[in-house]
Amino acid sequence: MFRSLGEILPQAARRFGGKTALVFEGRNLAFDELNDLSDRIAAALVAQGITLGDRVTLYAPNSWEWIVAYHGVLKMGGVVNPLNMMLTPAEAEYAMKDCGARAVFTTSDKAAGIADIGRRTAVQRIIVFGTAAPDGMLAFDDLLRRHQGNFRLAEVDPDTLSTIGYTSGTTGHPKGAMLSHRAILMNVALTAVMHVRTAADTIVSALPCAHVYGNVVMNGALAYGSTLVLHKAFNEQAVLESIQQHRATMLEGVPTMYMYLLNNKDLGRYDLSSLTRCTVGGQTMPVAKMQQVEQAFGCPLIELWGMTELGGLGTTHTAYGPHKLGSIGVPLPHVEARITKVGAPAVALPAGEVGELMIRGPIVMKGYYRREDATRETIEPDGWLHTGDLASMDDEGFIFIVDRAKDMIITGGYNIYPAEVERVVAQHSAVAMVAVGGVPDEMKGELAVAYVVPAQGQTVNPEEIIGFCRQHLAAYKVPRAVRVVADLPKTSTGKIMRRQLKNL
């Protein structure tokens, strides 16, 4: 196994050389080319005064430059701070200031918003992807021209910090999860084992590389010789064309991506026969929609689950083992999972009972950066991590997510889990996508409302949906209203933002 993330590209270049590692917007880059380019960026950072352990922020969407910058930082011993490109300049500045970033990689359209960031933070260098940069900033392409390859890797202990990844910050300011080289390397390796990711694979992904799911996909492809066909953002037509053109063996995405693909009127025109498996994670996905994906794509849909605090996956299914739709699978090798009584983490619950999912193992973060209080609340003294997800485990050890504890709706004293209602609504033939959220109610505290996007060529009748729910759900779980919408609010990874539903 690699000792540091900086070793991934040099070893891959030696093993796979001129094989295509990355396809991005018509440009093909081989393993040895990516290795050389990231060597040049590592040398450039050192020349700019960035030293071992310094934080470097990546504030940009998917691109070949993003991958080169990421590995350049890690090669010279820096700590990567990958940011969601949808963050406003003020939100990005908070993270940069909090982690003490000394340099930032960004795009020309983002550069203007952080031009004077050096006055308020430790940032000394802003590097702009492309051939030109505003005054006082550095052009990425210029750094590539000015510096040579053959960079000597920094010697880094596997347990030292590699990444500070910020949580979504749904309550208060986001927290920086500190992840070691070992944690991310283990996640990448064990995910590859579970999914049988090899040099024979061509992977299509529009997942943001800055997100832990997309990061594991990217690093897994580079570490084990796959070809990654990367998209800047998700577009149904472009993804389908990539699968067909490149004879992809894997497609990776979140539930909304698959639902958009299912709802695309041209889906049946594409040859998807090269796919051998797809993965889905980020949020729960109704079993009815998963079955439709497997039928339409002609391959298994492997569900997975993870979080920023794990640097990627925590559980998934094996590619060749038992396959249970609706389950997030079993823990990765060398990782433990248990269901505990909410509020009593030492009390493990028997099979079938709902409690909090907890995780322990080498993939767990070191803690939250400069947040000892939050770290103590999240990681127990014996190493068990609170995930905040409500789940159950069956007799065979398969885990089923019920919902996020924070998303639970309490109506008249009864608990309603949005994901449970969404699974039922999604079974209706007129529904392409659905999200359930709570709205305030003077009498009952909260009421459940279903926000529905119609399927292609279908008309949604709210009363019909409510009647359908009455057939499959207890009376208190039936949504009190159905609102037909054109789309649902989503994060950069495609996760539905339930807390934004009330703004529709």
PyMOL commands that set and color helices and strands:
alter all, ss='L'
color gray80, all
select helices_A, chain A and resi 5-16+31-47+64-75+89-99+108-114+117-119+140-146+181-195+212-224+236-246+255-262+267-269+287-297+308-310+372-378+405-407+418-425+462-472+475-477+498-503
alter helices_A, ss='H'
color red, helices_A
select strands_A, chain A and resi 20-24+27-30+55-59+79-82+103-106+125-128+138-139+161-166+176-180+202-205+227-230+250-253+277-280+301-307+312-316+330-331+336-341+344-348+355-360+367-368+385-393+399-404+409-411+414-416+431-441+445-454+481-484
alter strands_A, ss='S'
color yellow, strands_A
deselect
rebuild
show_as cartoon
